[in-house]
């Protein structure tokens, strides 16, 4: 597992660091964490939302 930062951005941005096997897995984990809280009130509809995944250099 490697560390990744994931930013979900719309009007506001939410960034988290997760450990995942690859970028696809990191994005999936971040979305699960994002949806677990009540963050939707700060974001527009999904079509305007962007996701950025970056592996953290060890």
PyMOL Python script that loads the backbone (N, CA, C, O; Angstrom):
from pymol import cmd

cmd.read_pdbstr("""\
ATOM      1  N   UNK A   1       0.843  -1.175   0.000  1.00  0.00           N
ATOM      2  CA  UNK A   1       0.000   0.000   0.000  1.00  0.00           C
ATOM      3  C   UNK A   1       0.892   1.243   0.000  1.00  0.00           C
ATOM      4  O   UNK A   1       1.901   1.295   0.702  1.00  0.00           O
ATOM      5  N   UNK A   2       0.508   2.231  -0.790  1.00  0.00           N
ATOM      6  CA  UNK A   2       1.257   3.474  -0.918  1.00  0.00           C
ATOM      7  C   UNK A   2       0.372   4.638  -0.475  1.00  0.00           C
ATOM      8  O   UNK A   2      -0.853   4.545  -0.557  1.00  0.00           O
ATOM      9  N   UNK A   3       0.972   5.727  -0.008  1.00  0.00           N
ATOM     10  CA  UNK A   3       0.157   6.896   0.349  1.00  0.00           C
ATOM     11  C   UNK A   3      -0.193   7.726  -0.881  1.00  0.00           C
ATOM     12  O   UNK A   3       0.642   7.937  -1.761  1.00  0.00           O
ATOM     13  N   UNK A   4      -1.437   8.192  -0.929  1.00  0.00           N
ATOM     14  CA  UNK A   4      -1.932   9.053  -1.990  1.00  0.00           C
ATOM     15  C   UNK A   4      -2.693  10.216  -1.362  1.00  0.00           C
ATOM     16  O   UNK A   4      -3.345  10.049  -0.331  1.00  0.00           O
ATOM     17  N   UNK A   5      -2.611  11.389  -1.977  1.00  0.00           N
ATOM     18  CA  UNK A   5      -3.520  12.469  -1.595  1.00  0.00           C
ATOM     19  C   UNK A   5      -4.603  12.514  -2.662  1.00  0.00           C
ATOM     20  O   UNK A   5      -4.330  12.354  -3.852  1.00  0.00           O
ATOM     21  N   UNK A   6      -5.822  12.734  -2.223  1.00  0.00           N
ATOM     22  CA  UNK A   6      -6.961  12.815  -3.132  1.00  0.00           C
ATOM     23  C   UNK A   6      -7.714  14.092  -2.809  1.00  0.00           C
ATOM     24  O   UNK A   6      -8.073  14.335  -1.657  1.00  0.00           O
ATOM     25  N   UNK A   7      -7.953  14.914  -3.834  1.00  0.00           N
ATOM     26  CA  UNK A   7      -8.721  16.144  -3.665  1.00  0.00           C
ATOM     27  C   UNK A   7      -9.984  16.041  -4.505  1.00  0.00           C
ATOM     28  O   UNK A   7      -9.926  15.792  -5.710  1.00  0.00           O
ATOM     29  N   UNK A   8     -11.123  16.235  -3.854  1.00  0.00           N
ATOM     30  CA  UNK A   8     -12.418  16.299  -4.528  1.00  0.00           C
ATOM     31  C   UNK A   8     -12.807  17.766  -4.498  1.00  0.00           C
ATOM     32  O   UNK A   8     -12.962  18.353  -3.427  1.00  0.00           O
ATOM     33  N   UNK A   9     -12.966  18.362  -5.685  1.00  0.00           N
ATOM     34  CA  UNK A   9     -13.127  19.816  -5.779  1.00  0.00           C
ATOM     35  C   UNK A   9     -14.379  20.178  -6.575  1.00  0.00           C
ATOM     36  O   UNK A   9     -14.698  19.579  -7.602  1.00  0.00           O
ATOM     37  N   UNK A  10     -15.062  21.177  -6.054  1.00  0.00           N
ATOM     38  CA  UNK A  10     -16.197  21.788  -6.739  1.00  0.00           C
ATOM     39  C   UNK A  10     -16.123  23.259  -6.371  1.00  0.00           C
ATOM     40  O   UNK A  10     -15.130  23.910  -6.693  1.00  0.00           O
ATOM     41  N   UNK A  11     -17.130  23.806  -5.711  1.00  0.00           N
ATOM     42  CA  UNK A  11     -17.065  25.180  -5.210  1.00  0.00           C
ATOM     43  C   UNK A  11     -16.026  25.246  -4.099  1.00  0.00           C
ATOM     44  O   UNK A  11     -15.308  26.236  -3.962  1.00  0.00           O
ATOM     45  N   UNK A  12     -15.955  24.201  -3.324  1.00  0.00           N
ATOM     46  CA  UNK A  12     -14.983  24.075  -2.249  1.00  0.00           C
ATOM     47  C   UNK A  12     -14.133  22.842  -2.535  1.00  0.00           C
ATOM     48  O   UNK A  12     -14.433  22.097  -3.468  1.00  0.00           O
ATOM     49  N   UNK A  13     -13.111  22.619  -1.778  1.00  0.00           N
ATOM     50  CA  UNK A  13     -12.270  21.438  -1.998  1.00  0.00           C
ATOM     51  C   UNK A  13     -12.146  20.644  -0.706  1.00  0.00           C
ATOM     52  O   UNK A  13     -12.099  21.210   0.386  1.00  0.00           O
ATOM     53  N   UNK A  14     -12.095  19.351  -0.847  1.00  0.00           N
ATOM     54  CA  UNK A  14     -11.913  18.450   0.271  1.00  0.00           C
ATOM     55  C   UNK A  14     -10.728  17.565  -0.082  1.00  0.00           C
ATOM     56  O   UNK A  14     -10.737  16.908  -1.123  1.00  0.00           O
ATOM     57  N   UNK A  15      -9.709  17.539   0.769  1.00  0.00           N
ATOM     58  CA  UNK A  15      -8.510  16.744   0.506  1.00  0.00           C
ATOM     59  C   UNK A  15      -8.278  15.788   1.658  1.00  0.00           C
ATOM     60  O   UNK A  15      -8.444  16.136   2.827  1.00  0.00           O
ATOM     61  N   UNK A  16      -7.890  14.571   1.299  1.00  0.00           N
ATOM     62  CA  UNK A  16      -7.577  13.575   2.304  1.00  0.00           C
ATOM     63  C   UNK A  16      -6.363  12.780   1.856  1.00  0.00           C
ATOM     64  O   UNK A  16      -6.033  12.766   0.670  1.00  0.00           O
ATOM     65  N   UNK A  17      -5.705  12.125   2.782  1.00  0.00           N
ATOM     66  CA  UNK A  17      -4.614  11.222   2.438  1.00  0.00           C
ATOM     67  C   UNK A  17      -5.062   9.819   2.789  1.00  0.00           C
ATOM     68  O   UNK A  17      -5.549   9.570   3.892  1.00  0.00           O
ATOM     69  N   UNK A  18      -4.895   8.899   1.841  1.00  0.00           N
ATOM     70  CA  UNK A  18      -5.285   7.503   2.048  1.00  0.00           C
ATOM     71  C   UNK A  18      -4.128   6.601   1.649  1.00  0.00           C
ATOM     72  O   UNK A  18      -3.232   7.011   0.911  1.00  0.00           O
ATOM     73  N   UNK A  19      -4.156   5.388   2.137  1.00  0.00           N
ATOM     74  CA  UNK A  19      -3.198   4.372   1.701  1.00  0.00           C
ATOM     75  C   UNK A  19      -3.956   3.421   0.795  1.00  0.00           C
ATOM     76  O   UNK A  19      -5.019   2.914   1.152  1.00  0.00           O
ATOM     77  N   UNK A  20      -3.391   3.185  -0.394  1.00  0.00           N
ATOM     78  CA  UNK A  20      -4.070   2.354  -1.383  1.00  0.00           C
ATOM     79  C   UNK A  20      -3.047   1.647  -2.257  1.00  0.00           C
ATOM     80  O   UNK A  20      -1.869   2.005  -2.265  1.00  0.00           O
ATOM     81  N   UNK A  21      -3.505   0.638  -2.995  1.00  0.00           N
ATOM     82  CA  UNK A  21      -2.577  -0.118  -3.844  1.00  0.00           C
ATOM     83  C   UNK A  21      -2.257   0.609  -5.140  1.00  0.00           C
ATOM     84  O   UNK A  21      -1.196   0.387  -5.724  1.00  0.00           O
ATOM     85  N   UNK A  22      -3.178   1.493  -5.611  1.00  0.00           N
ATOM     86  CA  UNK A  22      -2.926   2.277  -6.818  1.00  0.00           C
ATOM     87  C   UNK A  22      -3.864   3.484  -6.823  1.00  0.00           C
ATOM     88  O   UNK A  22      -4.666   3.655  -5.905  1.00  0.00           O
ATOM     89  N   UNK A  23      -3.763   4.316  -7.855  1.00  0.00           N
ATOM     90  CA  UNK A  23      -4.550   5.551  -7.920  1.00  0.00           C
ATOM     91  C   UNK A  23      -6.053   5.279  -8.003  1.00  0.00           C
ATOM     92  O   UNK A  23      -6.845   6.019  -7.420  1.00  0.00           O
ATOM     93  N   UNK A  24      -6.445   4.245  -8.707  1.00  0.00           N
ATOM     94  CA  UNK A  24      -7.871   3.904  -8.828  1.00  0.00           C
ATOM     95  C   UNK A  24      -8.433   3.515  -7.465  1.00  0.00           C
ATOM     96  O   UNK A  24      -9.520   3.953  -7.087  1.00  0.00           O
ATOM     97  N   UNK A  25      -7.698   2.701  -6.737  1.00  0.00           N
ATOM     98  CA  UNK A  25      -8.111   2.288  -5.401  1.00  0.00           C
ATOM     99  C   UNK A  25      -8.165   3.501  -4.463  1.00  0.00           C
ATOM    100  O   UNK A  25      -9.084   3.624  -3.653  1.00  0.00           O
ATOM    101  N   UNK A  26      -7.168   4.401  -4.579  1.00  0.00           N
ATOM    102  CA  UNK A  26      -7.133   5.604  -3.738  1.00  0.00           C
ATOM    103  C   UNK A  26      -8.378   6.464  -3.970  1.00  0.00           C
ATOM    104  O   UNK A  26      -8.976   6.965  -3.018  1.00  0.00           O
ATOM    105  N   UNK A  27      -8.762   6.632  -5.230  1.00  0.00           N
ATOM    106  CA  UNK A  27      -9.960   7.428  -5.530  1.00  0.00           C
ATOM    107  C   UNK A  27     -11.207   6.774  -4.946  1.00  0.00           C
ATOM    108  O   UNK A  27     -12.066   7.461  -4.392  1.00  0.00           O
ATOM    109  N   UNK A  28     -11.312   5.465  -5.063  1.00  0.00           N
ATOM    110  CA  UNK A  28     -12.481   4.755  -4.527  1.00  0.00           C
ATOM    111  C   UNK A  28     -12.562   4.903  -3.010  1.00  0.00           C
ATOM    112  O   UNK A  28     -13.642   5.135  -2.466  1.00  0.00           O
ATOM    113  N   UNK A  29     -11.434   4.772  -2.330  1.00  0.00           N
ATOM    114  CA  UNK A  29     -11.412   4.916  -0.871  1.00  0.00           C
ATOM    115  C   UNK A  29     -11.796   6.341  -0.479  1.00  0.00           C
ATOM    116  O   UNK A  29     -12.564   6.542   0.461  1.00  0.00           O
ATOM    117  N   UNK A  30     -11.266   7.322  -1.192  1.00  0.00           N
ATOM    118  CA  UNK A  30     -11.577   8.728  -0.890  1.00  0.00           C
ATOM    119  C   UNK A  30     -13.066   9.014  -1.067  1.00  0.00           C
ATOM    120  O   UNK A  30     -13.666   9.700  -0.239  1.00  0.00           O
ATOM    121  N   UNK A  31     -13.664   8.498  -2.133  1.00  0.00           N
ATOM    122  CA  UNK A  31     -15.105   8.721  -2.337  1.00  0.00           C
ATOM    123  C   UNK A  31     -15.912   8.096  -1.200  1.00  0.00           C
ATOM    124  O   UNK A  31     -16.902   8.676  -0.755  1.00  0.00           O
ATOM    125  N   UNK A  32     -15.501   6.928  -0.729  1.00  0.00           N
ATOM    126  CA  UNK A  32     -16.208   6.298   0.391  1.00  0.00           C
ATOM    127  C   UNK A  32     -16.134   7.182   1.629  1.00  0.00           C
ATOM    128  O   UNK A  32     -17.133   7.370   2.324  1.00  0.00           O
ATOM    129  N   UNK A  33     -14.947   7.725   1.905  1.00  0.00           N
ATOM    130  CA  UNK A  33     -14.789   8.617   3.055  1.00  0.00           C
ATOM    131  C   UNK A  33     -15.591   9.905   2.870  1.00  0.00           C
ATOM    132  O   UNK A  33     -16.228  10.386   3.808  1.00  0.00           O
ATOM    133  N   UNK A  34     -15.557  10.453   1.671  1.00  0.00           N
ATOM    134  CA  UNK A  34     -16.272  11.691   1.372  1.00  0.00           C
ATOM    135  C   UNK A  34     -17.775  11.512   1.592  1.00  0.00           C
ATOM    136  O   UNK A  34     -18.424  12.360   2.203  1.00  0.00           O
ATOM    137  N   UNK A  35     -18.315  10.414   1.094  1.00  0.00           N
ATOM    138  CA  UNK A  35     -19.751  10.181   1.183  1.00  0.00           C
ATOM    139  C   UNK A  35     -20.195   9.744   2.569  1.00  0.00           C
ATOM    140  O   UNK A  35     -21.386   9.796   2.877  1.00  0.00           O
ATOM    141  N   UNK A  36     -19.265   9.315   3.410  1.00  0.00           N
ATOM    142  CA  UNK A  36     -19.601   8.890   4.768  1.00  0.00           C
ATOM    143  C   UNK A  36     -20.013  10.081   5.637  1.00  0.00           C
ATOM    144  O   UNK A  36     -20.784   9.917   6.583  1.00  0.00           O
ATOM    145  N   UNK A  37     -19.508  11.271   5.326  1.00  0.00           N
ATOM    146  CA  UNK A  37     -19.866  12.475   6.068  1.00  0.00           C
ATOM    147  C   UNK A  37     -20.922  13.261   5.308  1.00  0.00           C
ATOM    148  O   UNK A  37     -21.254  12.912   4.176  1.00  0.00           O
ATOM    149  N   UNK A  38     -21.442  14.292   5.901  1.00  0.00           N
ATOM    150  CA  UNK A  38     -22.461  15.111   5.242  1.00  0.00           C
ATOM    151  C   UNK A  38     -21.781  16.295   4.559  1.00  0.00           C
ATOM    152  O   UNK A  38     -21.946  17.443   4.973  1.00  0.00           O
ATOM    153  N   UNK A  39     -21.027  16.005   3.524  1.00  0.00           N
ATOM    154  CA  UNK A  39     -20.292  17.052   2.824  1.00  0.00           C
ATOM    155  C   UNK A  39     -21.025  17.543   1.589  1.00  0.00           C
ATOM    156  O   UNK A  39     -20.631  18.560   1.018  1.00  0.00           O
ATOM    157  N   UNK A  40     -22.065  16.867   1.158  1.00  0.00           N
ATOM    158  CA  UNK A  40     -22.743  17.192  -0.093  1.00  0.00           C
ATOM    159  C   UNK A  40     -23.311  18.612  -0.122  1.00  0.00           C
ATOM    160  O   UNK A  40     -23.457  19.191  -1.199  1.00  0.00           O
ATOM    161  N   UNK A  41     -23.630  19.175   1.030  1.00  0.00           N
ATOM    162  CA  UNK A  41     -24.199  20.529   1.045  1.00  0.00           C
ATOM    163  C   UNK A  41     -23.211  21.581   0.564  1.00  0.00           C
ATOM    164  O   UNK A  41     -23.618  22.687   0.208  1.00  0.00           O
ATOM    165  N   UNK A  42     -21.918  21.260   0.544  1.00  0.00           N
ATOM    166  CA  UNK A  42     -20.892  22.205   0.110  1.00  0.00           C
ATOM    167  C   UNK A  42     -20.515  22.018  -1.357  1.00  0.00           C
ATOM    168  O   UNK A  42     -19.659  22.738  -1.872  1.00  0.00           O
ATOM    169  N   UNK A  43     -21.141  21.069  -2.026  1.00  0.00           N
ATOM    170  CA  UNK A  43     -20.784  20.742  -3.398  1.00  0.00           C
ATOM    171  C   UNK A  43     -21.995  20.855  -4.312  1.00  0.00           C
ATOM    172  O   UNK A  43     -23.132  20.650  -3.888  1.00  0.00           O
ATOM    173  N   UNK A  44     -21.733  21.186  -5.578  1.00  0.00           N
ATOM    174  CA  UNK A  44     -22.769  21.259  -6.603  1.00  0.00           C
ATOM    175  C   UNK A  44     -23.100  19.843  -7.065  1.00  0.00           C
ATOM    176  O   UNK A  44     -22.775  18.867  -6.389  1.00  0.00           O
ATOM    177  N   UNK A  45     -23.748  19.742  -8.222  1.00  0.00           N
ATOM    178  CA  UNK A  45     -24.044  18.410  -8.743  1.00  0.00           C
ATOM    179  C   UNK A  45     -22.760  17.712  -9.179  1.00  0.00           C
ATOM    180  O   UNK A  45     -21.759  18.363  -9.481  1.00  0.00           O
ATOM    181  N   UNK A  46     -22.799  16.389  -9.209  1.00  0.00           N
ATOM    182  CA  UNK A  46     -21.608  15.581  -9.463  1.00  0.00           C
ATOM    183  C   UNK A  46     -20.896  15.919 -10.768  1.00  0.00           C
ATOM    184  O   UNK A  46     -19.675  15.785 -10.844  1.00  0.00           O
ATOM    185  N   UNK A  47     -21.623  16.356 -11.800  1.00  0.00           N
ATOM    186  CA  UNK A  47     -20.997  16.607 -13.096  1.00  0.00           C
ATOM    187  C   UNK A  47     -19.983  17.748 -13.038  1.00  0.00           C
ATOM    188  O   UNK A  47     -19.111  17.831 -13.904  1.00  0.00           O
ATOM    189  N   UNK A  48     -20.076  18.630 -12.037  1.00  0.00           N
ATOM    190  CA  UNK A  48     -19.138  19.743 -11.897  1.00  0.00           C
ATOM    191  C   UNK A  48     -17.974  19.426 -10.967  1.00  0.00           C
ATOM    192  O   UNK A  48     -17.102  20.268 -10.755  1.00  0.00           O
ATOM    193  N   UNK A  49     -17.956  18.232 -10.419  1.00  0.00           N
ATOM    194  CA  UNK A  49     -16.958  17.864  -9.414  1.00  0.00           C
ATOM    195  C   UNK A  49     -15.757  17.209 -10.091  1.00  0.00           C
ATOM    196  O   UNK A  49     -15.923  16.345 -10.953  1.00  0.00           O
ATOM    197  N   UNK A  50     -14.550  17.617  -9.704  1.00  0.00           N
ATOM    198  CA  UNK A  50     -13.335  17.003 -10.231  1.00  0.00           C
ATOM    199  C   UNK A  50     -12.609  16.258  -9.112  1.00  0.00           C
ATOM    200  O   UNK A  50     -12.766  16.568  -7.931  1.00  0.00           O
ATOM    201  N   UNK A  51     -11.821  15.278  -9.511  1.00  0.00           N
ATOM    202  CA  UNK A  51     -11.046  14.493  -8.555  1.00  0.00           C
ATOM    203  C   UNK A  51      -9.599  14.472  -9.029  1.00  0.00           C
ATOM    204  O   UNK A  51      -9.323  14.211 -10.200  1.00  0.00           O
ATOM    205  N   UNK A  52      -8.677  14.751  -8.107  1.00  0.00           N
ATOM    206  CA  UNK A  52      -7.255  14.709  -8.412  1.00  0.00           C
ATOM    207  C   UNK A  52      -6.588  13.746  -7.445  1.00  0.00           C
ATOM    208  O   UNK A  52      -6.733  13.872  -6.229  1.00  0.00           O
ATOM    209  N   UNK A  53      -5.852  12.777  -7.997  1.00  0.00           N
ATOM    210  CA  UNK A  53      -5.169  11.775  -7.180  1.00  0.00           C
ATOM    211  C   UNK A  53      -3.673  11.874  -7.459  1.00  0.00           C
ATOM    212  O   UNK A  53      -3.247  11.841  -8.614  1.00  0.00           O
ATOM    213  N   UNK A  54      -2.880  11.995  -6.399  1.00  0.00           N
ATOM    214  CA  UNK A  54      -1.424  12.076  -6.551  1.00  0.00           C
ATOM    215  C   UNK A  54      -0.752  11.133  -5.557  1.00  0.00           C
ATOM    216  O   UNK A  54      -1.083  11.123  -4.371  1.00  0.00           O
ATOM    217  N   UNK A  55       0.190  10.347  -6.054  1.00  0.00           N
ATOM    218  CA  UNK A  55       0.957   9.494  -5.155  1.00  0.00           C
ATOM    219  C   UNK A  55       1.926  10.363  -4.368  1.00  0.00           C
ATOM    220  O   UNK A  55       2.567  11.250  -4.931  1.00  0.00           O
ATOM    221  N   UNK A  56       2.032  10.113  -3.081  1.00  0.00           N
ATOM    222  CA  UNK A  56       2.936  10.859  -2.210  1.00  0.00           C
ATOM    223  C   UNK A  56       4.312  10.210  -2.285  1.00  0.00           C
ATOM    224  O   UNK A  56       4.443   9.002  -2.090  1.00  0.00           O
ATOM    225  N   UNK A  57       5.329  11.003  -2.566  1.00  0.00           N
ATOM    226  CA  UNK A  57       6.692  10.474  -2.635  1.00  0.00           C
ATOM    227  C   UNK A  57       7.130   9.991  -1.260  1.00  0.00           C
ATOM    228  O   UNK A  57       6.943  10.679  -0.256  1.00  0.00           O
ATOM    229  N   UNK A  58       7.699   8.831  -1.231  1.00  0.00           N
ATOM    230  CA  UNK A  58       8.127   8.244   0.042  1.00  0.00           C
ATOM    231  C   UNK A  58       9.484   8.759   0.460  1.00  0.00           C
ATOM    232  O   UNK A  58       9.997   8.369   1.508  1.00  0.00           O
TER     233      UNK A  58
END
""", "prot")
cmd.dss("prot")
cmd.show_as("cartoon", "prot")
cmd.util.cbc("prot")
cmd.orient("prot")
